[in-house]
Structure formats: structure tokens, C-alpha cells
Amino acid sequence: MFAEDYLLSKGVARQRFRIVRGRVLTTNRRFQKLGHWRMIWMFFKTMVHTWDEEYFLEDQGYWGEAG
């Protein structure tokens, strides 16, 4: 529900995982909706819970107002 791409990438063997050069253009609508401090807080919690798969399966309020 939050950082699902991060959770999925953790399941890929290191030998098969690569970072591709280039860039992805996207909007900052999530920052505008939630605010920069809330996004920073969510990224910090992602770092703290990096080994807790259950954390990523719970609603963190990223897609709505649940929390």
C-alpha cells in the first residue's frame, strides 16, 4: 500500500538487480497533497521498517487520509 516498489525490489536477487541510467519525469502532486514534512516522515518510517514486510502491507495513509 506504500512503497510497494521498494518491497518488490527487495525480493529480487542482488545479481539480477540493476539501476538503469536515465530519468523518470513525474509530478510532485503527492508532495502537494500530503506536504513535504509528511512525505519526509513517511520515507523515514520506510527506512526504519525496511526489514518489516508487514509494515508495507498495512495502510500508511499514503493513498488516502487513513493513517
Helices and strands as residue ranges (DSSP letters): H 4-10, G 14-16, H 29-34, H 36-48, H 53-57
